[in-house]
């Protein structure tokens, strides 16, 4: 699944940039994004995942929308770059089941 994400960082000339990108793979520890701009390894980035206005109004669980990360490596493609990012803090699963789990009785 492709997830839209904004990537904010600084160029080697220390100019700030903001780019619309696509997250191709997301895990608890990081993300693989396709960006047009080449981002150097070890650059610090700020990621912002946009959400629909409805999500802000609904009584949905609160989720992280801004994430800090570091570029581990970049692979150059034709017209895009794949940047492997490592989150500053791993994502944690805050899922709480709606019903408590029942203990299964053993027949032994």
C-alpha positions in Angstrom: 0.0 0.0 0.0 1.4 3.4 -0.9 1.0 6.0 1.9 1.4 9.8 1.1 3.9 11.5 3.4 5.6 14.9 3.5 9.4 14.8 4.0 11.1 17.9 5.5 14.9 18.2 5.8 17.8 20.3 4.8 20.0 20.2 1.7 23.8 20.0 1.9 23.8 23.8 1.4 21.7 24.0 4.6 18.5 25.1 2.8 15.2 23.6 4.2 13.0 21.7 1.8 9.6 20.1 2.0 8.7 17.3 -0.5 5.6 15.2 -1.0 6.7 11.6 -1.1 5.2 8.1 -1.0 5.9 5.6 1.8 6.2 2.1 0.2 7.1 0.0 3.2 6.5 0.9 6.9 7.6 -1.1 9.9 7.9 -0.3 13.6 11.5 0.7 13.1 11.5 2.7 9.9 10.1 3.4 6.5 11.1 3.2 2.8 10.0 6.3 0.9 10.1 7.2 -2.8 11.2 10.8 -3.2 12.3 12.9 -6.2 15.1 14.7 -4.3 18.3 12.9 -3.4 18.7 12.9 0.4 22.2 12.2 1.7 22.8 9.3 4.1 22.7 10.2 7.8 20.5 13.3 7.1 17.8 14.0 9.7 14.2 14.2 8.4 10.8 15.0 9.8 7.9 13.0 8.3 4.3 14.2 8.4 1.5 11.8 7.5 -1.5 13.8 6.3 -4.9 12.8 7.6 -8.4 13.5 6.3 -10.3 16.2 8.1 -12.9 13.7 9.2 -10.3 11.8 11.3 -9.6 14.9 13.3 -13.3 15.4 14.1 -14.2 11.7 14.8 -13.6 10.1 18.1 -10.9 7.9 16.8 -7.8 6.8 18.7 -5.0 9.4 18.6 -2.1 8.4 16.3 1.3 9.8 15.6 1.4 12.0 12.5 4.9 13.5 12.9 7.9 11.3 13.0 11.6 12.0 13.2 13.9 9.8 11.3 17.4 9.4 9.9 18.3 8.4 6.3 20.2 5.1 6.4 20.8 4.8 2.6 19.4 6.1 -0.7 19.1 4.1 -3.9 18.9 6.2 -7.1 16.3 5.3 -9.7 15.1 6.9 -12.9 13.2 10.0 -11.8 13.0 9.0 -8.1 15.1 7.9 -5.2 14.3 5.2 -2.6 15.3 6.4 0.9 15.5 3.9 3.7 14.7 5.8 7.0 15.1 4.7 10.6 12.7 6.3 13.1 14.3 8.1 16.1 11.9 6.1 18.3 10.3 2.9 17.2 6.5 2.9 16.7 4.7 1.0 19.5 1.5 -0.9 19.3 -1.1 0.9 21.5 -3.9 -1.4 20.4 -6.1 -2.4 23.3 -8.7 -5.2 22.6 -12.3 -4.3 23.0 -13.1 -7.5 24.8 -10.8 -9.2 27.3 -9.4 -12.5 26.0 -10.8 -15.6 27.6 -8.5 -18.2 29.0 -8.8 -21.5 27.1 -9.6 -24.4 29.4 -7.2 -27.3 29.0 -8.7 -30.8 28.8 -5.5 -32.3 30.4 
